Amino acid sequence: MQIADADVPTLFRDCLCSGSIGFGALRIEFADDDYQEAKDSLRQARPEETLCWEDVITEILKIGRALTFVDVEDCDSTYKVNLDTIRKNAAMIQFRDLNAMMNEQDDAITHDSILQTLILGDIIYG
């Protein structure tokens, strides 16, 4: 089972809504200017909608910028990713996780596993 490149940002956003990456082991960092640019881009495209943080974070990737994920216990371990990275890593998502998402049997553990795979290319934490 594969996910289409066009669907990867939506999958990333949906999984971000669970609120944890690496079971709390990773935090997201981004440039303030990138956040504002992404927010402005979304406001222009969807002026009537209420935006959530996950929308803006995903838009940062969609406008061609990168996110940095920092290991909270080992700040020397950082992972810089862009949309190409998560699209490439989407091919490595485990079948059981995609199947759970498609059948609406997903949970926070499913989302965390998918996020780790999209960001790191594998499940490292937990």
Beta strands, then each sheet from edge to edge (+ up, - down):
strand 1: 26-29
strand 2: 67-71
strand 3: 78-81
sheet 1: 1+ 2- 3+
end
